[in-house]
Amino acid sequence: MEATVTADMLEREKAFNDRIARGEVIEPKDWMPERYRKQLIRMMSQHAHSEIVGMLPEGNWITRAPSLSRKASLLAKVQDEAGHGLYIYSATETLGVDRLELTQQFLDGNAKYSSIFNYPTLSWADIGAIGWLVDGAAIVNQTALAKCSYGPYSRAMLRICKEENFHHKQGYQILSIMMQGTAEQKEMAQDAVNRFWWPSLMMFGPSDANSPNSEELMRWKVKLHSNDDLRQRFIDRTVPQGEAIGLTFPDDKLKYSETTRSYEWGQINWDEFKAVVSGNGPCNKQRMQARKTAEENGQWVRAAAEAYAAKHYN
């Protein structure tokens, strides 16, 4: 009996891999290897957590934005991030896991989120740097995910990428206007870029040589490009944008190569990356406490919603 089951499983896995090789999209009711499902849950939940935590550094500036229109646009952007988290949590649930379970894993410290959100926003220019650099890096990554092998995840990315493109332009506009302003405003914009440039490069994850999951995810076409390839793509499109408005980058090895038609760049501080991912970044504890407080303060809302549903729909 065991041999029959094993043979059947091997046959199913071969059929699955053949579908992936043909570029077919995997849907929730399709058979998939357990490892594929678990890798998707890990990756997608981490993405969803990042969208939710990503509201915190920007939400910090809603009441301090320099004009009413800036407040409104930033408020809309933070709302968008909440929606992105909802889309991805919903897509993750198609894999048979409950979002409450995913949230609890995060609150218990057993699930990661993007390291970039553990850096502080010290000035209004940081909001521009996040929109231009952080959302710019997200776009490079997420446009590839929009073509990934798992249907619900790829479809969630379609709307998210459209909204991220707006966020990216909004951030670039903020910095562009500041670079046309006073010497103090220009200095503020440059300082923000200096602080967010390297953390933005770290967003793509460890180097290909040290990425434990990339090979498997690329074989299954969940990821279509390696971390380093995506990082290079981001650098090549971002550096000319910065130079066009007078910004420089904190990398003395950054230069354009006529041979490769790409930018060469310096070494990322991987010790810093590991420290932040491990919970020792500038704002790790602050971000986690904010999420735990929000969870506790929102308990009555969930209880009320459940009571209402039980009364009216059961």
C-alpha positions as a Markdown table, in Angstrom:
| # | Residue | x | y | z |
|---|---|---|---|---|
| 1 | Met | 0.0 | 0.0 | 0.0 |
| 2 | Glu | 2.8 | 2.4 | 0.9 |
| 3 | Ala | 4.6 | 1.7 | -2.4 |
| 4 | Thr | 1.4 | 2.5 | -4.3 |
| 5 | Val | 0.9 | 5.8 | -2.5 |
| 6 | Thr | 4.5 | 6.7 | -3.0 |
| 7 | Ala | 4.3 | 6.0 | -6.7 |
| 8 | Asp | 1.1 | 8.0 | -7.0 |
| 9 | Met | 2.7 | 10.9 | -5.2 |
| 10 | Leu | 5.7 | 10.8 | -7.5 |
| 11 | Glu | 3.5 | 10.7 | -10.5 |
| 12 | Arg | 1.5 | 13.7 | -9.2 |
| 13 | Glu | 4.7 | 15.7 | -8.5 |
| 14 | Lys | 6.0 | 15.0 | -12.0 |
| 15 | Ala | 2.8 | 16.2 | -13.5 |
| 16 | Phe | 3.0 | 19.3 | -11.3 |
| 17 | Asn | 6.5 | 20.0 | -12.3 |
| 18 | Asp | 5.6 | 19.5 | -16.0 |
| 19 | Arg | 2.8 | 22.1 | -15.6 |
| 20 | Ile | 5.3 | 24.6 | -14.0 |
| 21 | Ala | 7.7 | 24.0 | -16.9 |
| 22 | Arg | 4.9 | 24.7 | -19.4 |
| 23 | Gly | 4.3 | 28.0 | -17.6 |
| 24 | Glu | 0.8 | 27.0 | -16.4 |
| 25 | Val | -0.8 | 28.8 | -13.4 |
| 26 | Ile | -1.5 | 26.8 | -10.3 |
| 27 | Glu | -4.9 | 27.4 | -8.7 |
| 28 | Pro | -6.0 | 26.7 | -5.1 |
| 29 | Lys | -7.9 | 23.5 | -5.9 |
| 30 | Asp | -5.1 | 22.0 | -8.0 |
| 31 | Trp | -2.8 | 19.4 | -6.4 |
| 32 | Met | 0.5 | 20.9 | -5.3 |
| 33 | Pro | 3.5 | 19.5 | -3.3 |
| 34 | Glu | 3.3 | 20.3 | 0.4 |
| 35 | Arg | 6.7 | 22.0 | 0.2 |
| 36 | Tyr | 5.3 | 24.3 | -2.5 |
| 37 | Arg | 2.3 | 25.2 | -0.3 |
| 38 | Lys | 4.5 | 25.9 | 2.7 |
| 39 | Gln | 7.0 | 28.0 | 0.8 |
| 40 | Leu | 4.1 | 30.1 | -0.6 |
| 41 | Ile | 2.6 | 30.6 | 2.9 |
| 42 | Arg | 6.0 | 31.7 | 4.3 |
| 43 | Met | 6.6 | 34.1 | 1.4 |
| 44 | Met | 3.1 | 35.5 | 1.1 |
| 45 | Ser | 2.6 | 35.9 | 4.8 |
| 46 | Gln | 5.9 | 37.7 | 5.1 |
| 47 | His | 4.8 | 40.0 | 2.3 |
| 48 | Ala | 1.4 | 40.7 | 4.0 |
| 49 | His | 3.0 | 41.4 | 7.3 |
| 50 | Ser | 5.4 | 43.9 | 5.6 |
| 51 | Glu | 2.5 | 45.8 | 4.0 |
| 52 | Ile | 0.8 | 46.2 | 7.5 |
| 53 | Val | 4.0 | 47.1 | 9.3 |
| 54 | Gly | 4.8 | 49.5 | 6.4 |
| 55 | Met | 2.0 | 51.7 | 7.5 |
| 56 | Leu | 3.8 | 52.6 | 10.7 |
| 57 | Pro | 6.7 | 54.8 | 9.6 |
| 58 | Glu | 4.5 | 56.8 | 7.2 |
| 59 | Gly | 1.5 | 57.0 | 9.5 |
| 60 | Asn | 3.9 | 58.8 | 11.9 |
| 61 | Trp | 3.9 | 61.7 | 9.5 |
| 62 | Ile | 0.2 | 62.1 | 8.6 |
| 63 | Thr | -0.4 | 64.8 | 11.2 |
| 64 | Arg | 2.9 | 66.6 | 10.4 |
| 65 | Ala | 2.7 | 66.7 | 6.6 |
| 66 | Pro | 3.5 | 70.2 | 5.3 |
| 67 | Ser | 0.1 | 70.9 | 3.6 |
| 68 | Leu | -3.5 | 69.6 | 3.6 |
| 69 | Ser | -3.0 | 68.0 | 0.1 |
| 70 | Arg | 0.1 | 66.2 | 1.4 |
| 71 | Lys | -1.8 | 64.9 | 4.4 |
| 72 | Ala | -4.6 | 63.7 | 2.2 |
| 73 | Ser | -2.3 | 61.9 | -0.3 |
| 74 | Leu | -0.2 | 60.3 | 2.5 |
| 75 | Leu | -3.4 | 59.2 | 4.3 |
| 76 | Ala | -4.6 | 57.6 | 1.0 |
| 77 | Lys | -1.2 | 55.9 | 0.6 |
| 78 | Val | -1.3 | 54.4 | 4.1 |
| 79 | Gln | -4.8 | 53.2 | 3.4 |
| 80 | Asp | -3.5 | 51.5 | 0.2 |
| 81 | Glu | -0.9 | 49.6 | 2.2 |
| 82 | Ala | -3.6 | 48.3 | 4.5 |
| 83 | Gly | -5.5 | 47.1 | 1.4 |
| 84 | His | -2.4 | 45.4 | 0.1 |
| 85 | Gly | -2.0 | 43.5 | 3.3 |
| 86 | Leu | -5.7 | 42.4 | 3.0 |
| 87 | Tyr | -5.3 | 41.2 | -0.6 |
| 88 | Ile | -2.3 | 39.1 | 0.2 |
| 89 | Tyr | -3.7 | 37.7 | 3.5 |
| 90 | Ser | -6.8 | 36.7 | 1.5 |
| 91 | Ala | -4.6 | 35.1 | -1.2 |
| 92 | Thr | -2.7 | 33.2 | 1.4 |
| 93 | Glu | -5.9 | 31.8 | 2.9 |
| 94 | Thr | -6.5 | 30.0 | -0.4 |
| 95 | Leu | -3.7 | 27.7 | 0.7 |
| 96 | Gly | -5.7 | 26.5 | 3.7 |
| 97 | Val | -4.3 | 28.7 | 6.4 |
| 98 | Asp | -6.2 | 31.2 | 8.5 |
| 99 | Arg | -5.1 | 34.8 | 8.7 |
| 100 | Leu | -5.6 | 34.8 | 12.4 |
| 101 | Glu | -3.0 | 32.1 | 12.6 |
| 102 | Leu | -0.7 | 34.1 | 10.4 |
| 103 | Thr | -1.1 | 37.2 | 12.5 |
| 104 | Gln | -0.4 | 35.3 | 15.7 |
| 105 | Gln | 2.8 | 33.9 | 14.2 |
| 106 | Phe | 3.8 | 37.4 | 13.5 |
| 107 | Leu | 2.9 | 38.7 | 17.0 |
| 108 | Asp | 4.8 | 35.8 | 18.5 |
| 109 | Gly | 7.9 | 36.8 | 16.6 |
| 110 | Asn | 7.8 | 33.6 | 14.5 |
| 111 | Ala | 7.3 | 35.3 | 11.1 |
| 112 | Lys | 9.4 | 37.9 | 9.4 |
| 113 | Tyr | 8.6 | 41.1 | 7.6 |
| 114 | Ser | 10.7 | 43.5 | 5.4 |
| 115 | Ser | 13.7 | 44.8 | 7.2 |
| 116 | Ile | 13.2 | 48.3 | 5.6 |
| 117 | Phe | 10.4 | 49.2 | 8.0 |
| 118 | Asn | 12.7 | 48.9 | 11.0 |
| 119 | Tyr | 14.3 | 52.2 | 10.1 |
| 120 | Pro | 13.0 | 55.5 | 11.5 |
| 121 | Thr | 11.4 | 58.4 | 9.5 |
| 122 | Leu | 13.2 | 61.4 | 10.9 |
| 123 | Ser | 12.0 | 64.1 | 8.4 |
| 124 | Trp | 9.3 | 64.8 | 5.8 |
| 125 | Ala | 11.9 | 64.0 | 3.2 |
| 126 | Asp | 12.0 | 60.4 | 4.5 |
| 127 | Ile | 8.4 | 60.0 | 3.2 |
| 128 | Gly | 9.7 | 61.0 | -0.2 |
| 129 | Ala | 12.6 | 58.5 | 0.1 |
| 130 | Ile | 10.2 | 55.7 | 1.1 |
| 131 | Gly | 7.9 | 56.4 | -1.8 |
| 132 | Trp | 10.7 | 56.7 | -4.4 |
| 133 | Leu | 13.2 | 54.1 | -3.1 |
| 134 | Val | 11.2 | 51.6 | -1.0 |
| 135 | Asp | 8.1 | 51.5 | -3.2 |
| 136 | Gly | 10.4 | 51.6 | -6.2 |
| 137 | Ala | 12.2 | 48.4 | -5.0 |
| 138 | Ala | 8.8 | 46.9 | -4.2 |
| 139 | Ile | 7.6 | 47.5 | -7.8 |
| 140 | Val | 10.7 | 45.8 | -9.3 |
| 141 | Asn | 10.0 | 42.8 | -7.1 |
| 142 | Gln | 6.2 | 42.7 | -7.4 |
| 143 | Thr | 6.0 | 43.1 | -11.2 |
| 144 | Ala | 7.9 | 39.9 | -11.4 |
| 145 | Leu | 5.5 | 38.3 | -8.8 |
| 146 | Ala | 2.6 | 39.3 | -11.0 |
| 147 | Lys | 3.7 | 36.6 | -13.4 |
| 148 | Cys | 4.4 | 34.0 | -10.7 |
| 149 | Ser | 3.1 | 30.4 | -10.9 |
| 150 | Tyr | 0.4 | 30.7 | -8.1 |
| 151 | Gly | -2.7 | 32.3 | -9.5 |
| 152 | Pro | -4.1 | 34.1 | -6.4 |
| 153 | Tyr | -0.7 | 35.7 | -5.6 |
| 154 | Ser | -0.1 | 36.8 | -9.1 |
| 155 | Arg | -3.6 | 38.4 | -9.4 |
| 156 | Ala | -3.2 | 40.2 | -6.1 |
| 157 | Met | 0.0 | 41.8 | -7.5 |
| 158 | Leu | -1.8 | 43.3 | -10.5 |
| 159 | Arg | -3.7 | 45.9 | -8.5 |
| 160 | Ile | -1.0 | 46.3 | -5.9 |
| 161 | Cys | 1.6 | 47.2 | -8.6 |
| 162 | Lys | -0.7 | 49.9 | -10.1 |
| 163 | Glu | -1.1 | 51.5 | -6.6 |
| 164 | Glu | 2.6 | 51.2 | -5.9 |
| 165 | Asn | 3.4 | 53.0 | -9.1 |
| 166 | Phe | 1.4 | 55.9 | -7.8 |
| 167 | His | 3.2 | 55.8 | -4.5 |
| 168 | His | 6.6 | 55.7 | -6.3 |
| 169 | Lys | 5.7 | 58.8 | -8.4 |
| 170 | Gln | 4.4 | 60.6 | -5.3 |
| 171 | Gly | 7.7 | 60.0 | -3.4 |
| 172 | Tyr | 9.8 | 61.1 | -6.4 |
| 173 | Gln | 7.7 | 64.3 | -6.7 |
| 174 | Ile | 8.3 | 65.1 | -3.0 |
| 175 | Leu | 12.0 | 64.8 | -3.4 |
| 176 | Ser | 12.1 | 66.6 | -6.7 |
| 177 | Ile | 10.3 | 69.6 | -5.3 |
| 178 | Met | 12.6 | 69.7 | -2.3 |
| 179 | Met | 15.6 | 69.6 | -4.6 |
| 180 | Gln | 14.3 | 72.8 | -6.2 |
| 181 | Gly | 13.9 | 74.5 | -2.8 |
| 182 | Thr | 16.2 | 76.0 | -0.2 |
| 183 | Ala | 19.6 | 74.7 | 0.7 |
| 184 | Glu | 18.1 | 73.3 | 3.9 |
| 185 | Gln | 15.4 | 71.4 | 1.9 |
| 186 | Lys | 18.0 | 70.1 | -0.5 |
| 187 | Glu | 20.1 | 68.9 | 2.4 |
| 188 | Met | 17.1 | 67.2 | 4.0 |
| 189 | Ala | 16.3 | 65.3 | 0.8 |
| 190 | Gln | 19.9 | 64.2 | 0.3 |
| 191 | Asp | 20.1 | 63.1 | 4.0 |
| 192 | Ala | 17.0 | 60.9 | 3.5 |
| 193 | Val | 18.5 | 59.3 | 0.4 |
| 194 | Asn | 21.8 | 58.7 | 2.2 |
| 195 | Arg | 20.0 | 56.8 | 5.0 |
| 196 | Phe | 17.5 | 54.8 | 2.9 |
| 197 | Trp | 19.7 | 53.8 | -0.1 |
| 198 | Trp | 21.4 | 50.8 | 1.4 |
| 199 | Pro | 18.4 | 49.5 | 3.4 |
| 200 | Ser | 16.4 | 49.7 | 0.1 |
| 201 | Leu | 19.0 | 47.5 | -1.6 |
| 202 | Met | 18.7 | 45.0 | 1.3 |
| 203 | Met | 15.0 | 44.7 | 0.6 |
| 204 | Phe | 15.7 | 42.2 | -2.1 |
| 205 | Gly | 17.1 | 39.8 | 0.4 |
| 206 | Pro | 20.5 | 38.1 | 0.8 |
| 207 | Ser | 22.9 | 37.7 | -2.1 |
| 208 | Asp | 22.1 | 34.7 | -4.4 |
| 209 | Ala | 25.0 | 32.8 | -2.8 |
| 210 | Asn | 23.4 | 33.0 | 0.6 |
| 211 | Ser | 19.7 | 32.8 | -0.2 |
| 212 | Pro | 18.4 | 29.5 | 1.2 |
| 213 | Asn | 15.0 | 29.6 | -0.6 |
| 214 | Ser | 15.6 | 31.3 | -4.0 |
| 215 | Glu | 16.7 | 28.2 | -6.0 |
| 216 | Glu | 13.6 | 26.2 | -5.0 |
| 217 | Leu | 11.2 | 29.2 | -5.6 |
| 218 | Met | 12.8 | 29.9 | -9.0 |
| 219 | Arg | 12.4 | 26.2 | -10.0 |
| 220 | Trp | 8.7 | 26.5 | -9.2 |
| 221 | Lys | 8.5 | 29.9 | -10.9 |
| 222 | Val | 7.2 | 31.6 | -7.8 |
| 223 | Lys | 10.2 | 33.8 | -8.2 |
| 224 | Leu | 11.2 | 34.5 | -11.8 |
| 225 | His | 14.4 | 36.4 | -11.1 |
| 226 | Ser | 17.1 | 36.0 | -8.4 |
| 227 | Asn | 17.7 | 38.5 | -5.6 |
| 228 | Asp | 20.8 | 40.0 | -7.2 |
| 229 | Asp | 19.2 | 40.3 | -10.6 |
| 230 | Leu | 16.3 | 42.2 | -9.1 |
| 231 | Arg | 18.6 | 44.4 | -7.1 |
| 232 | Gln | 20.6 | 45.2 | -10.2 |
| 233 | Arg | 17.5 | 46.1 | -12.1 |
| 234 | Phe | 16.4 | 48.5 | -9.3 |
| 235 | Ile | 19.8 | 50.2 | -9.3 |
| 236 | Asp | 19.9 | 50.6 | -13.0 |
| 237 | Arg | 16.5 | 52.3 | -13.1 |
| 238 | Thr | 16.9 | 54.4 | -9.9 |
| 239 | Val | 20.3 | 56.0 | -10.2 |
| 240 | Pro | 19.5 | 58.0 | -13.4 |
| 241 | Gln | 16.2 | 59.2 | -11.7 |
| 242 | Gly | 18.2 | 60.5 | -8.7 |
| 243 | Glu | 20.8 | 62.2 | -10.8 |
| 244 | Ala | 18.2 | 63.9 | -12.9 |
| 245 | Ile | 17.0 | 65.9 | -9.9 |
| 246 | Gly | 20.5 | 66.5 | -8.4 |
| 247 | Leu | 20.7 | 63.7 | -5.8 |
| 248 | Thr | 23.8 | 61.6 | -5.2 |
| 249 | Phe | 24.1 | 58.2 | -3.7 |
| 250 | Pro | 26.2 | 57.1 | -0.6 |
| 251 | Asp | 28.4 | 54.7 | -2.6 |
| 252 | Asp | 31.8 | 55.7 | -3.8 |
| 253 | Lys | 32.0 | 52.6 | -6.0 |
| 254 | Leu | 28.8 | 53.4 | -7.9 |
| 255 | Lys | 29.6 | 54.0 | -11.6 |
| 256 | Tyr | 28.1 | 53.2 | -15.0 |
| 257 | Ser | 29.8 | 50.5 | -17.0 |
| 258 | Glu | 29.7 | 50.9 | -20.8 |
| 259 | Thr | 30.7 | 47.3 | -21.1 |
| 260 | Thr | 27.7 | 45.8 | -19.2 |
| 261 | Arg | 25.5 | 48.9 | -19.7 |
| 262 | Ser | 24.7 | 48.6 | -16.0 |
| 263 | Tyr | 25.9 | 50.2 | -12.8 |
| 264 | Glu | 28.6 | 48.7 | -10.7 |
| 265 | Trp | 28.2 | 49.3 | -7.0 |
| 266 | Gly | 29.8 | 48.7 | -3.6 |
| 267 | Gln | 29.3 | 46.0 | -0.9 |
| 268 | Ile | 26.1 | 45.8 | 1.2 |
| 269 | Asn | 26.7 | 45.6 | 4.9 |
| 270 | Trp | 25.2 | 42.1 | 5.4 |
| 271 | Asp | 26.0 | 42.2 | 9.1 |
| 272 | Glu | 23.6 | 45.1 | 9.5 |
| 273 | Phe | 21.0 | 43.2 | 7.3 |
| 274 | Lys | 21.3 | 40.2 | 9.6 |
| 275 | Ala | 21.0 | 42.3 | 12.7 |
| 276 | Val | 17.8 | 44.0 | 11.5 |
| 277 | Val | 16.2 | 40.8 | 10.3 |
| 278 | Ser | 17.0 | 39.2 | 13.6 |
| 279 | Gly | 15.2 | 41.9 | 15.5 |
| 280 | Asn | 18.0 | 44.2 | 16.4 |
| 281 | Gly | 17.3 | 47.1 | 14.1 |
| 282 | Pro | 16.7 | 50.7 | 15.1 |
| 283 | Cys | 12.9 | 50.3 | 15.4 |
| 284 | Asn | 12.2 | 46.6 | 15.6 |
| 285 | Lys | 10.9 | 46.7 | 19.2 |
| 286 | Gln | 8.9 | 49.8 | 18.5 |
| 287 | Arg | 7.2 | 48.3 | 15.4 |
| 288 | Met | 6.4 | 45.0 | 17.2 |
| 289 | Gln | 5.0 | 46.9 | 20.2 |
| 290 | Ala | 2.8 | 49.1 | 17.9 |
| 291 | Arg | 1.3 | 46.0 | 16.2 |
| 292 | Lys | 0.7 | 44.2 | 19.6 |
| 293 | Thr | -1.0 | 47.3 | 21.0 |
| 294 | Ala | -3.2 | 47.6 | 17.9 |
| 295 | Glu | -4.1 | 44.0 | 18.2 |
| 296 | Glu | -5.1 | 44.4 | 21.8 |
| 297 | Asn | -7.0 | 47.7 | 21.3 |
| 298 | Gly | -8.9 | 46.2 | 18.3 |
| 299 | Gln | -10.1 | 43.1 | 20.2 |
| 300 | Trp | -13.5 | 44.8 | 21.0 |
| 301 | Val | -14.1 | 45.6 | 17.3 |
| 302 | Arg | -13.6 | 41.9 | 16.3 |
| 303 | Ala | -15.8 | 40.7 | 19.2 |
| 304 | Ala | -18.6 | 43.2 | 18.2 |
| 305 | Ala | -18.3 | 42.1 | 14.6 |
| 306 | Glu | -18.6 | 38.4 | 15.5 |
| 307 | Ala | -21.5 | 39.1 | 17.8 |
| 308 | Tyr | -23.3 | 41.0 | 15.0 |
| 309 | Ala | -22.7 | 38.3 | 12.5 |
| 310 | Ala | -23.9 | 35.6 | 14.9 |
| 311 | Lys | -27.1 | 37.5 | 15.6 |
| 312 | His | -28.0 | 38.4 | 12.0 |
| 313 | Tyr | -26.5 | 35.7 | 9.8 |
| 314 | Asn | -26.9 | 32.4 | 11.8 |
